[in-house]
Amino acid sequence: MSRTRNLLLRRELLYPVELWAHGFILPCPLDFDNAPNSIYTKKMKNPILKYIIQNHFLAAILIIASVWLAIEIKEILVVIFISFIIMSTLSPYVDSLKSRRLPNVLAVIIPYIATISIIILLIVPLVPFFSGQLQTLFSTLPSYIDTAAKLLNIQIEINGPNKFLNSEIDTIGKNALLFTGKLFSGIFSFLAILVISFYLMLERERIKKEFTALFPKETEAKVIAIISKVENKLGAWLRGQIILSFAIGISTWVALTVIGLPFALPLALLSGILEIVPTIGPIISAIPAIIVALTISPTLAITVIVFYVLIQMLENNLLVPKIMEKAVGLNPIIVIIGVMIGAKIMGVLGALLSVPFITMLLVLFKNLKTQNNKI
């Protein structure tokens, strides 16, 4: 009786490893003592993987070591994940150019150059105007907060926001070397993302073939299909988010300009950026606009709230069903929990990447579940 219970426990612990090693095919026998002669070990092409599966203690150690290594190099994994998302986003355009018999290198270079050019043309002309408004907003924000707090009968020390900003500036000044290091690290990560995503696209087919070679031959087609689904979902997510961010940013700028609210451009830019974070982002982006409006009049603040609500209603009922129809729909509760976990682990970047990461896990889980049900 105890032997059977131990065998069942060993099977449960090693189930994910076996699932991966056998290309999602699990004719898993309970008799591990006869594993060398079992069906699944005969199907495995890699002798190292076969040995690891048969040695359960070694497999457990490798799983723990893999988790520890992933935590230690999480920044590098984030760079690779962002690069993969960018590659997935541009892959349809590259495939379209390849179908017109353009060379592989040229088909990859054209979308990258076009994307970078569009970003530069959109951002550079707005930098002088935006930087001036942003500087004015930061300098007057403490007074806006104090005025809004008085209207709402909330006690806030008038110099509190100023002291906070000054303390942050002093901290940056005292840790200039650390700040410079983080700045260069950010620039290096940005360049690394561009380079890695470019080479991922350039060597896309070869990487797929080498990756699928780790699995049994009869499951290689299934593995390629799953990779393609992940690429399609992540690419559709980012393309849809870019369109939504531009649409919400422009709509917010037009609305705030029409009602005469100061700092319409930086507030609209904030709305566009936070649109990437579903459910929570639009709420956070509305708070600074409401605070600025309260310092002018309560009526204007109510008008701002109405505009933000209307924009979100139009987005949820018109834009999202059309633009994000290919992306995976996630439950708002899952999104909120995922954003909180991502923010806790990696701050703002973790919050922004939580949705595509959950989307990828959901695609993998659905396909693994489908494969398991077929057995």
Secondary structure as UniProt FT lines:
FT   HELIX           2..21
FT   TURN            22..24
FT   HELIX           32..37
FT   HELIX           39..43
FT   HELIX           47..54
FT   HELIX           56..72
FT   HELIX           74..99
FT   TURN            100..101
FT   HELIX           104..123
FT   HELIX           124..126
FT   HELIX           127..151
FT   TURN            152..153
FT   TURN            158..159
FT   HELIX           160..174
FT   HELIX           176..202
FT   HELIX           204..212
FT   TURN            213..214
FT   HELIX           217..219
FT   HELIX           220..258
FT   TURN            259..260
FT   TURN            262..263
FT   HELIX           264..274
FT   TURN            275..276
FT   TURN            278..279
FT   HELIX           280..294
FT   TURN            295..296
FT   HELIX           298..314
FT   HELIX           315..319
FT   HELIX           320..323
FT   TURN            325..326
FT   HELIX           332..374
//
